[in-house]
């Protein structure tokens, strides 16, 4: 499948509407990592999974989750 070309300005305008613009930063960091073929390390993989689990806990329980406390159990 050939790569898709996205209108960056239109995408950023949409992303700034939700989550106070935080989605835009995450999306741009992801696109940058893919374009540069950035390789992570095991520590960063674990950190990203802890973050995802904490976000899901926050969503399900409707509360702010302290990541350090979440990791410590």
C-alpha positions in Angstrom: 0.0 0.0 0.0 1.5 3.4 -1.0 1.9 6.0 1.8 -0.9 8.5 2.3 -0.3 12.2 2.1 -2.0 14.2 4.8 -2.7 17.9 4.9 -0.7 18.7 8.1 -2.4 22.0 8.8 -5.9 20.5 8.5 -4.9 17.6 10.7 -3.5 19.9 13.4 -6.6 22.1 13.3 -8.7 19.1 14.1 -6.3 17.8 16.8 -6.3 21.0 18.7 -10.0 20.8 19.3 -9.8 17.8 21.7 -7.8 17.3 24.9 -6.6 20.8 25.0 -4.3 20.3 22.1 -2.4 17.4 23.7 -3.3 15.1 20.9 -1.4 17.2 18.4 1.8 16.8 20.3 1.4 13.1 20.6 0.5 12.7 17.0 3.5 14.8 15.8 5.9 12.9 18.0 4.6 9.6 16.7 4.8 10.7 13.0 8.4 12.0 13.7 9.4 8.7 15.3 8.0 6.7 12.3 9.6 9.0 9.7 13.0 8.8 11.5 12.6 5.1 12.1 13.3 5.8 15.8 14.1 2.6 17.8 13.1 2.5 21.4 14.6 0.5 24.2 13.0 -1.9 26.7 12.6 0.7 29.4 10.7 3.0 27.0 8.4 0.1 26.0 7.6 -0.6 29.6 7.0 3.1 30.3 4.6 3.4 27.4 2.6 0.4 28.5 2.4 1.7 32.1 1.1 4.9 30.7 -1.5 3.2 28.6 -2.7 1.1 31.6 -2.9 4.2 33.7 -4.9 6.0 31.1 -7.3 3.2 30.8 -7.7 3.1 34.6 -8.4 6.8 34.5 -11.0 6.4 31.8 -12.8 3.5 33.5 -12.7 5.0 37.0 -13.2 8.7 36.0 -10.3 9.9 38.0 -6.8 11.3 37.6 -4.2 8.6 38.0 -0.7 9.4 39.5 1.6 7.3 37.3 4.3 6.9 40.0 1.7 5.6 42.5 0.1 3.5 39.8 3.4 1.8 39.0 4.1 1.1 42.7 0.8 -0.7 43.0 
